[in-house]
Amino acid sequence: MPMHEPIDQAFILVEPGVAARTAQVFARIRSVIPTFKWPQFAPEIDAILRLKRERNAVILAHNYQTPEIFHGVADIVGDSLALAREAARADAEVIVMCGVYFMAETAKLLNPGKLVLIPDPSAGCSLAESITAADVRTLRQRHPGVPVVAYVNTSAGVKAESDICCTSGNALRVVESLGSEKVIFLPDEYLAANVAAQTGVEIIPWRGRCEVHVRFTAQDVSELRESFPGVSVLAHPECAPEVVAAADFAGSTAAMADYVAAKRPSRVALVTECSMGDNIAAQYPDTEIVRPCRLCPHMNRITLPKIRHALETLTHEVLVAPDNAARARACIERMLALR
């Protein structure tokens, strides 16, 4: 448990009714949050839980969201693929996406008749911002007839110009499903390289990079092994190929979580955004989680007060231009149709 003020003191500062209504949430996250923050979190969580009922809203949260969001107010959690699937099944009137903007766009594309909100519309993504729809059209001109696979970390405009979408969890499967000798893969060059290492399909990459994962090096992995004997190193495939090669396992955030759930290693290092380590630690307290911490500044724009404000005011609504929506939706649906 974080070494801050005693838990009893944290509870004293929370109104009794709020404390009672949020006690189960506190029990889930008490080991991974500074206890002095609980008096700030509890009233926000209590209000959000009430507003969800009043608004008939569902909250989707990516694995990189902080524990008070991930374990505190989210109804559906997961990686990009899981959130895309669940967004399509959501039966609430309002969807609040706790993630970055392209994820909210995806939810809107799959739920065109529902109100989709993002608590902070400035929550972007370095990958999505690295490529435009015009860039995709230029790639098609340079490589006529070659299918385009768009990583989910792209705008609706880019998806609309692409043939099929993918996530880090299904990228290889999507590439090989096309039956083509060559595939244009965008925008993450490292994910493209890691997929290329597993297939005979020629991958034509775009030169985008995730600003979080690009900072990890093979030397980091070596130092983790030296500092934490017996550690299992799990890397995200947005990391450089040499980082993936040095790790014990590489996969999507969902695959990493499944690895911990299945194998229950005594000590594991997650080479990815570090809020995920907190979320896994809350679920599996017997596993020591080593966090070679790299925070995503965009994911961290989403906070409890912003979620509360979104539900109170029904802002900020996510809209997709009609001329892009149908084609972008088809791109995503082709991916979801793969079994």
C-alpha positions, 0 to 999 in steps of 0.5 A: 500500500502507498506509504501516505496518510493512514487509511482511517484518516482518508475515510474521515475526510470523506462524507459518510454517505459517499464513503459507504457508496464508494467503499467497494471501489476503494477496496479494489484500488487502495493498494495502487493509489496514494491514500491521501487522494481518496478524499478527492476521488470518492466524491467524483466517483460517487457522482459519476456512478449516479450520473451514469444511472440518470443518463443511461450511460456506459463508460468505456476505458482503455487499459491505460486509464488510471486505476480510479477510472479503470477500476472505479467508474468504467463499465467496460475495459480493455484494449482497442479491439475489446473496446471496438467490439463492446462499443458495437454491442453497447445498449446505453443511450450515452457512451463515454470513451475514456481513452484518446480521440480515435477510440471515441471516433471508433465508438461513434462509427459503430454507434452512429445513432448514439451520443458518444462523448469524450471527456477531453477532446484534446486527448490525441495520439502521436500515431494518429497525428502522423498520417492524413487521408491525403497521405493514404491516397498518395500511398495508393498511387505509389502502390496501385492495387496493394491493400491498405491496413490501417492500425486502429490508432488512426483518424476516421479520415484515414480509415475511410481511405483504407481497406481494413482496420487492425489492432496490435492484437490482431494485426498479423491475422488481418494482414494474412487474411487479405491473401495479398503478397504485399500490404501497406501497413500504417501508421506504426513502423515498429508494429509493421516491422514486428508483424513483418517478422512473423509473415511472408507478406511484404509489408510496406510501412509508414514511418509513424511511431508511438511517443510512449513506446519509442522511448523504450530500448533493448538496454532498458530490458537488459537493465530490468533483468539485472535489477529484478532477477527472475522478472518476466518482461512483457513488451507491447508490439509498438516497441522497436523490434530489438525491444520485442526480441529482448522481451519474454513475450510481446502482445497487446495490452489485453494479451499482456493482462491475459499472460499475467492472469494465466501464468501468475509470474512472481515478478513481471515488467510491463514495457508499455504505458505505466498506468496499466501496471497499476491496474494489473497490480490491483487485480493480481496483488501476489504478482510484483509489477515492475513499471519501467514507467512511461506515461501517455500524456494524452491518456492522462488528460482523462480525469474523474472531474472531466468524466463527471463534467461530460456526464453533467453537460453531455459534452464533448460530443464526438462527430464524424463527417458523413463523407467519411463515416460509411467508409470508415465504418466498413473498414472497422467492420471488416476487421470485426467480421474476422473470426 
